């Protein structure tokens, strides 16, 4: 057993360890959005599918000797591709499809090693059953999932805070070399220790289950549906969480760990999946999740959705475990599960952003899971009449809750658009003065008063008493050059004057489209307005020094912050483009993260002062309902600006937190800044 268990364990450990390692390295290249992780997951699931297809094909079509020769040759070839360090040539320029570029980058960087890692568990289990005629190799599947879970839990605690990303790639590559040697040794020993006449027949031939009935198409379709459902909900829930906090390994790993843990429980022993209990829990969880799918109370929603994901995955994987075939057909079984996982990932990661105008996939997934529950209850439950009634009620409540959330998004929107980066909407409020806003998720990203006489009145997060408003009122009267990372509705242009230059860096082309079609800041401004399409940090990295009077960081996705804009390396880029007495302005308004200690540590390292200005003005029921409460941080060496009455009277110098470690591209710790 140990001969097969060791490469299975190490292979599965490396299979899931590489996911956060590689995804974190490329995250800053593509705007730091949750869609980067979703696209990476699509790649991982597709390659996993190809690996399982390879294992199934070689098991049924090749003799054991030929299968071993082919596999050893591929392992040796994969060693030539190490180490797994992404080539900077893959950094986007702003004009290409991010999803396809990510898929191409991952294919070149880790494609073959990841493919071979994905084949290990089904191949080793197949060889184990072939050699020992063992009727139950499925516990080895539980072992592989345990190793995967340990890798995910190990990464944020023992690797991410202490090891640079480059060293992570090198260390992983060394471990992969050890894995390849173990795998080659196991393959060779399997052939050498087998009977001479046995190695020249297909691996799937013979054994204790030679007379087992091959699973039919309907059975395989059920395997696929259950695998797809779990994968679909995994990505939908992950997106729902990450778009409102931050796209980081810490938040990717929690849902994925739950997904893997349910595999471990369900395939380790039947005692873990008590069918009656989990069917009841799913019947409760689905309507509740659907009802709260539009809630922004993440302290309630995150634990609820993680618990709901656990229950739903236990249902899907528990049903799969009960339907597992004889070991002779285990590679086909895993192939169908993997195909389902790939389909679920493709639907969320690639299809939904192109076909759906809003984040509707979560609601769709919950309804689909309810229908799958209804099907499984109808097929197998003894107390069919009562079970059917309960299941129909569950489906109805889930559809009602999901429909409520989807209808709210649609009915409150003037325009709704979606692409790789986000879902964008515009809303219009008809109060004493009409006001139109741009919204991502449930978070406003600027707006404009529609009365012609008030169109350039500062509004939303840029009111007169905000950090931006006070800063602009204290700047010299001369023409100013302003750089802004993140366009939004363009509300900051309200402070533009003739002779000024406002240069925006915007990664999402749909934001630019909406800003031009739904708002008049850009078309009506007396200043010169420039828009650079692409990630703001990468664009600044490529440009000549701009000598900005102000460089503002206002790039958000939902309520999450692209953390690659808050690192030592990013700060170096900003200061290169800033005048000596210029101002860096950080939008710090966030319900979940406090970036003040991050910014103050970066400022102190360069001898600058960080001042936070909070503005609680604005009342939804009052005359200035178009003004939003804000927290904004100004970083500068300009003492006269900081000592001006408008800023000194309300600004608070942010002290450096003792022992706070400066964030870099190789290190950040989200837990330290959670509110």
PLY file of the C-alpha trace (Angstrom):
ply
format ascii 1.0
element vertex 675
property float x
property float y
property float z
element edge 674
property int vertex1
property int vertex2
end_header
0.00 0.00 0.00
2.77 2.47 0.94
4.31 2.12 -2.53
1.17 3.63 -4.08
0.04 5.85 -1.21
3.28 7.91 -1.12
3.20 9.27 -4.72
-0.59 9.72 -4.43
-0.16 11.82 -1.28
2.76 13.92 -2.56
1.19 14.35 -6.00
-2.12 15.57 -4.56
-0.27 17.86 -2.14
1.64 19.48 -5.00
-1.45 19.55 -7.22
-3.27 21.92 -4.89
-0.24 23.72 -3.48
0.63 25.05 -6.93
-2.79 26.64 -7.34
-2.38 29.52 -4.84
1.35 29.77 -5.64
0.85 30.44 -9.33
-2.43 32.38 -8.99
-0.97 34.81 -6.48
1.98 35.54 -8.77
-0.20 36.52 -11.73
-3.00 38.20 -9.72
-1.41 41.69 -9.85
-0.93 41.41 -13.62
-4.68 41.21 -14.22
-6.08 43.82 -11.85
-6.33 41.70 -8.71
-9.97 40.77 -9.34
-11.82 37.64 -8.23
-12.19 36.71 -11.90
-8.47 35.86 -12.00
-8.96 33.05 -9.49
-12.12 31.86 -11.25
-10.22 31.66 -14.55
-7.35 29.82 -12.87
-9.85 27.35 -11.44
-11.24 26.76 -14.93
-7.72 25.92 -16.10
-7.08 23.59 -13.16
-10.36 21.75 -13.73
-9.81 21.39 -17.48
-6.31 19.98 -16.99
-7.63 17.71 -14.24
-10.22 16.47 -16.71
-7.54 15.82 -19.33
-5.48 13.97 -16.73
-8.40 11.74 -15.78
-9.20 11.17 -19.48
-5.58 10.15 -20.04
-5.73 7.74 -17.08
-8.99 6.23 -18.33
-7.81 5.90 -21.95
-4.42 4.35 -21.13
-6.02 2.01 -18.59
-8.50 0.62 -21.11
-6.44 0.86 -24.31
-2.80 0.17 -23.39
-1.06 -2.78 -21.84
0.44 -2.10 -18.46
3.98 -2.16 -19.88
3.17 0.42 -22.57
1.24 2.59 -20.14
4.27 2.70 -17.82
6.68 3.51 -20.66
4.48 6.39 -21.86
3.99 7.80 -18.38
7.67 7.65 -17.46
8.59 9.43 -20.71
6.14 12.26 -19.95
7.46 12.60 -16.40
11.02 12.96 -17.66
9.88 15.53 -20.24
8.07 17.57 -17.57
11.28 17.92 -15.56
12.75 19.95 -18.42
10.06 22.65 -17.89
11.05 23.45 -14.30
11.08 25.77 -12.41
7.52 27.06 -12.70
8.05 30.83 -12.82
5.65 32.89 -14.99
7.30 34.81 -17.82
6.78 38.58 -17.50
6.14 38.66 -21.27
2.62 37.43 -20.45
1.76 40.67 -18.62
-1.30 42.22 -20.32
-1.12 45.43 -22.29
-4.81 46.28 -21.85
-6.11 45.37 -25.30
-6.37 41.57 -25.05
-8.83 39.13 -23.51
-7.61 38.57 -19.92
-9.21 35.13 -19.60
-7.52 33.67 -22.68
-4.18 35.24 -21.73
-4.38 33.69 -18.26
-5.19 30.28 -19.74
-2.27 30.55 -22.17
0.13 31.66 -19.45
-0.85 28.77 -17.18
-0.60 26.25 -20.02
2.96 27.26 -20.85
4.09 27.64 -17.22
2.60 24.62 -15.44
0.55 22.76 -18.07
2.49 19.46 -18.36
3.52 19.12 -14.68
-0.03 19.86 -13.55
-1.42 17.40 -16.10
0.83 14.60 -14.83
0.01 15.39 -11.19
-3.69 15.13 -12.04
-3.20 11.62 -13.47
-1.52 10.27 -10.36
-4.47 9.39 -8.15
-6.56 7.48 -10.75
-3.49 5.79 -12.26
-2.06 4.64 -8.93
-5.44 3.40 -7.74
-5.88 1.53 -11.01
-2.42 -0.05 -10.71
-3.10 -0.95 -7.08
-6.39 -2.68 -7.96
-4.78 -4.36 -10.98
-1.84 -5.74 -9.01
-3.57 -6.80 -5.81
-7.12 -7.45 -7.12
-8.23 -5.17 -4.33
-11.94 -4.47 -4.32
-11.80 -1.12 -2.53
-9.06 1.28 -3.68
-11.39 4.25 -3.10
-9.82 5.09 0.28
-6.75 6.09 -1.72
-9.02 8.74 -3.31
-9.83 10.02 0.19
-6.07 10.07 0.91
-5.40 12.19 -2.16
-8.07 14.68 -1.13
-6.65 14.79 2.40
-3.25 15.70 0.94
-4.88 18.40 -1.22
-6.66 19.85 1.81
-3.44 19.89 3.85
-1.69 21.77 1.04
-4.39 24.44 1.01
-4.37 24.84 4.79
-0.57 24.77 4.89
-0.15 27.57 2.34
-1.64 30.63 4.13
-0.14 29.67 7.50
3.33 28.28 6.80
4.21 29.48 3.29
2.54 32.73 2.22
3.60 34.86 5.24
7.22 33.68 5.25
8.37 32.63 1.78
8.73 34.89 -1.25
6.74 33.93 -4.33
9.88 33.21 -6.35
11.19 30.86 -3.65
7.74 29.23 -3.48
8.03 28.35 -7.18
11.57 26.99 -6.82
10.71 24.93 -3.72
7.64 23.50 -5.42
9.74 22.57 -8.44
12.22 20.67 -6.23
9.38 18.74 -4.59
7.96 17.98 -8.02
11.32 16.46 -9.01
11.13 14.18 -5.96
7.56 13.26 -6.88
8.59 12.36 -10.44
11.31 10.04 -9.14
8.84 8.33 -6.76
6.29 7.96 -9.52
8.81 6.49 -11.93
9.99 4.06 -9.24
6.44 2.93 -8.49
5.69 2.43 -12.18
8.82 0.36 -12.76
8.32 -1.77 -9.64
4.70 -2.42 -10.63
5.90 -3.94 -13.90
8.88 -5.80 -12.46
6.90 -7.42 -9.63
3.99 -8.55 -11.82
3.62 -11.84 -13.63
5.20 -11.77 -17.08
1.95 -12.56 -18.86
0.07 -9.91 -16.92
1.93 -6.80 -18.05
1.01 -7.32 -21.69
-2.75 -7.02 -21.21
-4.80 -3.85 -20.64
-4.80 -2.67 -17.02
-8.62 -2.85 -16.91
-8.67 -6.56 -17.83
-9.16 -9.32 -15.29
-9.43 -9.02 -11.54
-12.10 -9.91 -8.99
-14.66 -7.63 -10.68
-14.08 -8.82 -14.26
-17.76 -9.72 -14.56
-19.03 -6.41 -13.13
-21.68 -4.70 -15.21
-20.47 -1.57 -16.97
-22.31 1.56 -15.76
-24.83 2.81 -18.31
-25.04 6.25 -19.88
-27.74 7.38 -17.44
-25.58 6.43 -14.47
-22.60 8.28 -15.92
-24.78 11.33 -16.54
-25.74 11.39 -12.85
-22.04 11.25 -11.91
-21.41 14.19 -14.22
-24.33 16.25 -12.87
-23.31 15.77 -9.22
-19.69 16.66 -9.98
-20.72 19.73 -11.97
-23.09 20.95 -9.28
-20.47 20.90 -6.53
-17.92 22.66 -8.76
-20.45 25.29 -9.91
-21.42 26.18 -6.34
-17.77 26.24 -5.25
-16.88 28.96 -7.77
-20.14 30.87 -7.43
-19.77 31.11 -3.65
-16.06 32.02 -3.93
-16.85 34.86 -6.36
-19.64 36.09 -4.10
-17.23 36.35 -1.16
-14.17 37.69 -2.98
-15.88 40.47 -4.92
-16.81 42.22 -1.68
-13.60 41.82 0.35
-10.46 41.04 -1.67
-9.27 38.38 -4.06
-6.62 36.65 -1.96
-5.48 33.05 -1.33
-6.92 33.26 2.18
-10.43 33.76 0.79
-9.99 31.36 -2.15
-8.82 28.59 0.15
-11.77 28.51 2.56
-14.40 27.40 0.00
-11.96 25.09 -1.80
-10.99 23.48 1.51
-14.64 22.83 2.27
-15.09 21.31 -1.18
-12.14 18.95 -0.66
-13.10 18.09 2.90
-16.46 16.78 1.70
-14.65 14.54 -0.80
-12.55 13.17 2.07
-15.52 12.48 4.32
-17.68 10.92 1.65
-15.05 8.62 0.13
-13.31 7.63 3.36
-16.23 5.72 4.91
-20.02 5.56 4.48
-20.52 6.60 8.12
-19.75 10.24 7.31
-22.59 10.75 4.86
-25.86 10.19 6.71
-28.19 10.60 3.80
-31.39 11.47 5.67
-29.63 14.13 7.72
-27.87 15.82 4.81
-30.91 15.80 2.55
-32.76 17.66 5.30
-29.89 20.11 5.75
-29.75 20.82 2.01
-33.50 21.40 2.01
-32.99 24.08 4.67
-29.78 25.62 3.31
-30.81 26.20 -0.31
-33.80 28.54 0.30
-31.89 30.46 3.00
-28.86 30.98 0.73
-31.12 32.08 -2.12
-32.99 34.56 0.08
-29.78 36.23 1.33
-27.91 36.17 -1.98
-28.24 39.95 -2.37
-27.26 40.76 1.23
-24.14 42.88 1.87
-23.91 41.87 5.54
-20.81 39.72 5.07
-20.55 38.90 8.78
-23.79 37.00 8.26
-23.40 35.97 4.64
-19.86 34.54 4.66
-20.37 32.01 7.48
-23.82 31.15 6.14
-22.55 30.54 2.61
-19.57 28.52 3.76
-21.86 26.33 5.86
-24.30 26.06 2.96
-21.48 25.13 0.57
-20.40 22.37 2.96
-23.90 20.93 3.14
-24.43 21.08 -0.63
-21.03 19.52 -1.40
-21.68 16.78 1.15
-24.91 16.05 -0.69
-23.25 15.97 -4.12
-20.18 14.00 -3.07
-22.13 11.74 -0.72
-24.45 10.76 -3.55
-21.41 10.15 -5.75
-19.85 7.89 -3.12
-23.05 5.85 -2.95
-23.01 5.47 -6.74
-19.35 4.50 -7.15
-18.81 1.51 -9.47
-16.60 -1.58 -9.21
-12.85 -0.75 -9.17
-12.58 -1.91 -12.79
-14.50 1.23 -13.81
-12.97 3.67 -11.32
-11.06 5.66 -13.99
-14.32 6.18 -15.88
-16.00 7.22 -12.63
-13.29 9.80 -11.90
-13.35 10.95 -15.50
-17.06 11.77 -15.31
-16.64 13.55 -11.97
-13.79 15.57 -13.46
-15.79 16.34 -16.60
-18.60 17.60 -14.39
-16.14 19.72 -12.40
-14.75 21.23 -15.60
-18.25 21.98 -16.92
-19.22 23.66 -13.64
-16.03 25.73 -13.69
-16.46 26.73 -17.33
-20.03 27.85 -16.74
-19.03 30.16 -13.87
-15.58 31.24 -15.04
-16.06 31.75 -18.78
-19.69 31.37 -19.86
-21.44 33.48 -17.18
-19.36 36.66 -17.74
-20.24 36.56 -21.46
-23.90 35.49 -21.32
-25.24 36.98 -18.07
-25.50 40.71 -17.47
-25.38 40.33 -13.68
-24.08 38.02 -10.96
-26.98 35.65 -11.49
-25.05 32.37 -11.49
-25.26 31.94 -7.73
-29.05 32.02 -7.82
-29.10 29.76 -10.89
-26.79 27.30 -9.14
-28.96 27.16 -6.03
-32.06 26.44 -8.13
-30.21 23.75 -10.11
-29.06 22.13 -6.86
-32.64 22.13 -5.59
-33.79 20.40 -8.78
-31.00 17.84 -8.43
-32.12 17.22 -4.86
-35.65 16.67 -6.13
-34.38 14.16 -8.70
-32.32 12.17 -6.21
-35.15 12.07 -3.69
-37.60 10.94 -6.35
-35.27 8.17 -7.52
-34.26 6.66 -4.21
-36.29 7.77 -1.22
-38.68 5.21 0.22
-41.15 7.64 1.73
-41.58 9.05 -1.75
-44.81 11.01 -1.38
-43.75 13.04 1.66
-40.23 13.47 0.30
-41.61 14.70 -3.01
-43.81 17.29 -1.30
-40.91 18.58 0.78
-38.59 18.66 -2.23
-41.10 20.56 -4.38
-41.50 23.12 -1.58
-37.70 23.47 -1.33
-37.41 24.01 -5.09
-40.21 26.58 -5.01
-38.70 28.52 -2.10
-35.26 28.47 -3.70
-36.62 29.78 -7.00
-38.53 32.47 -5.12
-35.46 33.60 -3.16
-33.15 33.54 -6.18
-35.74 35.33 -8.30
-36.08 38.04 -5.65
-32.34 38.71 -5.69
-32.09 38.70 -9.48
-35.18 40.86 -9.90
-33.80 43.40 -7.43
-30.63 43.82 -9.52
-32.57 44.18 -12.76
-35.46 46.35 -11.55
-33.22 48.91 -9.83
-30.84 49.33 -12.79
-30.95 51.71 -15.74
-28.13 49.88 -17.53
-26.46 46.58 -16.60
-23.23 45.32 -18.17
-20.78 42.52 -17.41
-17.38 41.28 -18.54
-14.33 39.50 -17.12
-13.74 42.16 -14.47
-17.13 42.89 -12.97
-20.84 43.56 -13.22
-21.61 47.25 -13.65
-24.95 49.00 -13.27
-26.26 52.53 -13.23
-29.08 53.55 -10.92
-31.15 56.70 -10.93
-32.74 58.29 -7.86
-35.62 60.72 -8.37
-35.43 62.74 -5.17
-35.61 66.55 -4.98
-32.65 66.56 -7.37
-32.23 63.56 -9.73
-28.99 61.66 -9.14
-27.43 58.86 -11.20
-24.78 56.49 -9.82
-22.50 53.74 -11.07
-22.70 50.54 -9.00
-20.60 47.40 -8.77
-22.23 44.67 -6.71
-23.95 46.72 -4.02
-21.30 49.44 -3.87
-21.56 52.85 -5.52
-18.53 53.94 -7.58
-19.38 57.59 -8.05
-22.36 59.47 -9.41
-23.65 62.72 -10.86
-26.46 65.15 -10.20
-28.55 65.43 -13.37
-29.85 68.99 -13.06
-27.86 70.96 -15.72
-26.95 73.61 -13.18
-25.57 71.02 -10.73
-23.87 68.47 -13.00
-20.40 69.48 -11.83
-21.32 69.72 -8.16
-18.97 67.40 -6.19
-20.88 64.30 -5.11
-20.66 60.73 -3.82
-17.18 60.05 -2.32
-15.82 63.37 -3.59
-17.91 65.86 -1.61
-16.49 69.25 -0.54
-15.66 67.95 2.95
-14.09 64.70 1.82
-10.34 64.21 1.74
-10.37 64.89 -1.99
-12.52 67.99 -1.63
-10.32 69.50 1.07
-7.12 68.61 -0.82
-8.26 70.23 -4.08
-9.29 73.40 -2.24
-5.76 73.69 -0.80
-3.77 73.10 -3.99
-2.12 76.09 -5.71
-4.10 77.99 -8.33
-1.79 76.97 -11.18
-2.79 74.30 -13.73
-2.57 70.83 -12.18
-1.79 67.40 -13.51
-3.86 64.72 -11.80
-3.45 60.96 -12.17
-6.24 58.64 -11.04
-6.16 54.83 -10.91
-9.81 53.86 -11.39
-12.29 55.92 -13.40
-15.68 54.97 -11.97
-18.29 57.50 -13.04
-15.57 60.18 -13.33
-16.93 62.10 -10.34
-13.53 63.47 -9.35
-13.61 65.55 -12.57
-15.97 67.89 -10.73
-12.78 69.54 -9.40
-11.24 70.01 -12.86
-10.47 73.50 -14.14
-9.37 74.87 -17.46
-5.69 74.09 -17.98
-5.78 70.98 -15.80
-4.98 67.49 -17.06
-6.84 64.53 -15.56
-5.29 61.22 -16.63
-7.25 58.09 -15.71
-5.95 54.51 -15.63
-8.83 52.08 -16.00
-8.57 48.31 -16.49
-12.21 47.71 -17.39
-13.29 49.00 -20.84
-16.96 48.80 -19.82
-16.34 51.34 -17.04
-15.05 53.76 -19.69
-18.07 53.02 -21.88
-20.55 53.68 -19.07
-18.72 56.79 -17.86
-19.02 58.28 -21.34
-22.58 57.19 -22.12
-24.30 57.66 -18.73
-22.41 60.64 -17.27
-21.19 63.97 -18.66
-18.08 64.57 -16.54
-15.70 63.55 -19.32
-17.47 65.29 -22.20
-18.30 68.53 -20.37
-15.12 69.13 -18.42
-13.03 72.25 -19.14
-9.89 70.21 -18.40
-8.08 67.82 -20.71
-9.26 64.28 -19.98
-7.07 61.28 -20.87
-7.91 57.59 -20.36
-5.27 54.85 -20.40
-6.83 51.40 -20.74
-5.10 48.71 -18.67
-4.11 47.95 -15.09
-3.07 51.21 -13.46
0.07 49.92 -11.82
1.33 48.16 -14.93
0.59 51.25 -17.04
2.51 53.51 -14.66
5.35 50.99 -14.62
5.74 51.30 -18.40
5.34 55.09 -18.66
7.89 57.87 -18.48
7.72 60.03 -15.34
4.45 62.01 -15.36
5.22 64.56 -12.60
1.72 64.48 -11.10
0.54 67.05 -8.58
-1.87 64.39 -7.30
-1.93 60.64 -7.87
-5.14 59.06 -6.56
-5.78 55.37 -5.92
-9.50 54.78 -6.38
-9.59 51.29 -7.93
-12.20 49.06 -6.37
-14.22 46.02 -7.37
-17.39 45.86 -5.34
-16.12 46.63 -1.84
-12.80 44.81 -2.37
-9.42 46.46 -2.78
-6.78 45.35 -5.31
-4.04 44.78 -2.76
-1.25 44.87 -5.36
-1.76 48.64 -5.32
-0.70 48.78 -1.65
2.79 47.27 -1.73
6.33 48.59 -1.40
6.94 48.00 -5.10
3.77 49.88 -6.05
4.73 52.80 -3.78
8.08 53.10 -5.55
6.29 53.39 -8.88
3.88 56.03 -7.54
6.65 58.24 -6.15
8.54 58.11 -9.45
5.55 59.77 -11.10
4.84 62.30 -8.32
6.26 65.79 -7.90
8.36 66.25 -4.72
5.55 68.21 -3.06
2.78 66.18 -4.69
0.05 64.19 -2.94
-0.84 60.51 -3.01
-4.52 60.04 -2.21
-5.90 56.64 -1.18
-9.59 55.83 -1.06
-9.86 54.00 2.27
-13.65 53.72 2.49
-14.36 50.06 3.17
-16.70 48.13 5.43
-14.36 45.21 6.09
-10.73 46.29 5.63
-8.73 49.00 7.39
-5.85 49.91 5.06
-4.63 52.80 7.24
-1.75 50.84 8.86
-0.69 49.55 5.44
-0.52 53.06 3.95
1.15 54.62 7.00
3.92 52.02 6.99
4.57 52.65 3.28
4.55 56.42 3.84
6.94 56.25 6.80
9.44 54.19 4.81
9.80 57.13 2.40
9.73 59.87 5.04
6.19 60.96 4.16
3.23 61.78 6.40
-0.09 59.92 6.09
-3.22 61.79 7.19
-6.70 60.26 7.26
-9.76 62.47 6.71
-13.20 61.10 7.52
-16.34 62.74 6.23
-19.68 61.57 7.58
-21.75 64.22 5.74
-24.55 63.09 3.51
-27.98 61.83 4.49
-30.16 59.62 2.29
-33.22 61.47 3.52
-31.65 64.91 3.55
-30.91 67.63 1.05
-27.40 66.31 0.37
-28.28 62.66 -0.09
-25.87 62.51 -3.03
-22.87 62.87 -0.66
-21.43 59.61 0.75
-19.52 59.17 3.99
-15.85 58.54 3.28
-12.43 57.75 4.71
-9.56 59.01 2.56
-5.82 59.08 3.22
-3.46 61.79 1.95
0.25 60.98 1.81
2.70 63.81 1.15
5.85 65.63 2.22
4.12 68.99 1.57
3.95 70.53 5.07
2.10 73.69 3.94
-0.68 71.55 2.51
-0.98 69.44 5.67
-0.95 72.54 7.88
-3.67 74.35 5.91
-6.80 74.96 7.96
-9.08 72.83 5.75
-6.93 69.74 6.29
-5.31 70.31 9.70
-8.70 70.95 11.35
-10.02 67.45 10.58
-7.08 65.34 9.43
-5.51 62.82 11.79
-1.92 61.72 11.32
-1.83 57.92 11.14
0.88 56.56 13.44
2.96 53.61 12.30
1.70 50.46 14.00
4.57 48.90 15.99
5.64 45.60 14.48
3.46 46.01 11.40
5.21 44.34 8.48
5.27 46.37 5.26
3.31 44.76 2.46
5.23 43.75 -0.64
4.41 41.88 -3.82
5.71 38.81 -1.98
3.84 39.41 1.28
0.51 40.71 2.52
-1.64 39.64 5.43
-5.35 40.30 5.09
-6.11 39.10 8.62
-4.13 42.01 10.09
-6.37 44.63 8.47
-9.81 43.09 8.94
-12.12 45.41 10.86
0 1
1 2
2 3
3 4
4 5
5 6
6 7
7 8
8 9
9 10
10 11
11 12
12 13
13 14
14 15
15 16
16 17
17 18
18 19
19 20
20 21
21 22
22 23
23 24
24 25
25 26
26 27
27 28
28 29
29 30
30 31
31 32
32 33
33 34
34 35
35 36
36 37
37 38
38 39
39 40
40 41
41 42
42 43
43 44
44 45
45 46
46 47
47 48
48 49
49 50
50 51
51 52
52 53
53 54
54 55
55 56
56 57
57 58
58 59
59 60
60 61
61 62
62 63
63 64
64 65
65 66
66 67
67 68
68 69
69 70
70 71
71 72
72 73
73 74
74 75
75 76
76 77
77 78
78 79
79 80
80 81
81 82
82 83
83 84
84 85
85 86
86 87
87 88
88 89
89 90
90 91
91 92
92 93
93 94
94 95
95 96
96 97
97 98
98 99
99 100
100 101
101 102
102 103
103 104
104 105
105 106
106 107
107 108
108 109
109 110
110 111
111 112
112 113
113 114
114 115
115 116
116 117
117 118
118 119
119 120
120 121
121 122
122 123
123 124
124 125
125 126
126 127
127 128
128 129
129 130
130 131
131 132
132 133
133 134
134 135
135 136
136 137
137 138
138 139
139 140
140 141
141 142
142 143
143 144
144 145
145 146
146 147
147 148
148 149
149 150
150 151
151 152
152 153
153 154
154 155
155 156
156 157
157 158
158 159
159 160
160 161
161 162
162 163
163 164
164 165
165 166
166 167
167 168
168 169
169 170
170 171
171 172
172 173
173 174
174 175
175 176
176 177
177 178
178 179
179 180
180 181
181 182
182 183
183 184
184 185
185 186
186 187
187 188
188 189
189 190
190 191
191 192
192 193
193 194
194 195
195 196
196 197
197 198
198 199
199 200
200 201
201 202
202 203
203 204
204 205
205 206
206 207
207 208
208 209
209 210
210 211
211 212
212 213
213 214
214 215
215 216
216 217
217 218
218 219
219 220
220 221
221 222
222 223
223 224
224 225
225 226
226 227
227 228
228 229
229 230
230 231
231 232
232 233
233 234
234 235
235 236
236 237
237 238
238 239
239 240
240 241
241 242
242 243
243 244
244 245
245 246
246 247
247 248
248 249
249 250
250 251
251 252
252 253
253 254
254 255
255 256
256 257
257 258
258 259
259 260
260 261
261 262
262 263
263 264
264 265
265 266
266 267
267 268
268 269
269 270
270 271
271 272
272 273
273 274
274 275
275 276
276 277
277 278
278 279
279 280
280 281
281 282
282 283
283 284
284 285
285 286
286 287
287 288
288 289
289 290
290 291
291 292
292 293
293 294
294 295
295 296
296 297
297 298
298 299
299 300
300 301
301 302
302 303
303 304
304 305
305 306
306 307
307 308
308 309
309 310
310 311
311 312
312 313
313 314
314 315
315 316
316 317
317 318
318 319
319 320
320 321
321 322
322 323
323 324
324 325
325 326
326 327
327 328
328 329
329 330
330 331
331 332
332 333
333 334
334 335
335 336
336 337
337 338
338 339
339 340
340 341
341 342
342 343
343 344
344 345
345 346
346 347
347 348
348 349
349 350
350 351
351 352
352 353
353 354
354 355
355 356
356 357
357 358
358 359
359 360
360 361
361 362
362 363
363 364
364 365
365 366
366 367
367 368
368 369
369 370
370 371
371 372
372 373
373 374
374 375
375 376
376 377
377 378
378 379
379 380
380 381
381 382
382 383
383 384
384 385
385 386
386 387
387 388
388 389
389 390
390 391
391 392
392 393
393 394
394 395
395 396
396 397
397 398
398 399
399 400
400 401
401 402
402 403
403 404
404 405
405 406
406 407
407 408
408 409
409 410
410 411
411 412
412 413
413 414
414 415
415 416
416 417
417 418
418 419
419 420
420 421
421 422
422 423
423 424
424 425
425 426
426 427
427 428
428 429
429 430
430 431
431 432
432 433
433 434
434 435
435 436
436 437
437 438
438 439
439 440
440 441
441 442
442 443
443 444
444 445
445 446
446 447
447 448
448 449
449 450
450 451
451 452
452 453
453 454
454 455
455 456
456 457
457 458
458 459
459 460
460 461
461 462
462 463
463 464
464 465
465 466
466 467
467 468
468 469
469 470
470 471
471 472
472 473
473 474
474 475
475 476
476 477
477 478
478 479
479 480
480 481
481 482
482 483
483 484
484 485
485 486
486 487
487 488
488 489
489 490
490 491
491 492
492 493
493 494
494 495
495 496
496 497
497 498
498 499
499 500
500 501
501 502
502 503
503 504
504 505
505 506
506 507
507 508
508 509
509 510
510 511
511 512
512 513
513 514
514 515
515 516
516 517
517 518
518 519
519 520
520 521
521 522
522 523
523 524
524 525
525 526
526 527
527 528
528 529
529 530
530 531
531 532
532 533
533 534
534 535
535 536
536 537
537 538
538 539
539 540
540 541
541 542
542 543
543 544
544 545
545 546
546 547
547 548
548 549
549 550
550 551
551 552
552 553
553 554
554 555
555 556
556 557
557 558
558 559
559 560
560 561
561 562
562 563
563 564
564 565
565 566
566 567
567 568
568 569
569 570
570 571
571 572
572 573
573 574
574 575
575 576
576 577
577 578
578 579
579 580
580 581
581 582
582 583
583 584
584 585
585 586
586 587
587 588
588 589
589 590
590 591
591 592
592 593
593 594
594 595
595 596
596 597
597 598
598 599
599 600
600 601
601 602
602 603
603 604
604 605
605 606
606 607
607 608
608 609
609 610
610 611
611 612
612 613
613 614
614 615
615 616
616 617
617 618
618 619
619 620
620 621
621 622
622 623
623 624
624 625
625 626
626 627
627 628
628 629
629 630
630 631
631 632
632 633
633 634
634 635
635 636
636 637
637 638
638 639
639 640
640 641
641 642
642 643
643 644
644 645
645 646
646 647
647 648
648 649
649 650
650 651
651 652
652 653
653 654
654 655
655 656
656 657
657 658
658 659
659 660
660 661
661 662
662 663
663 664
664 665
665 666
666 667
667 668
668 669
669 670
670 671
671 672
672 673
673 674
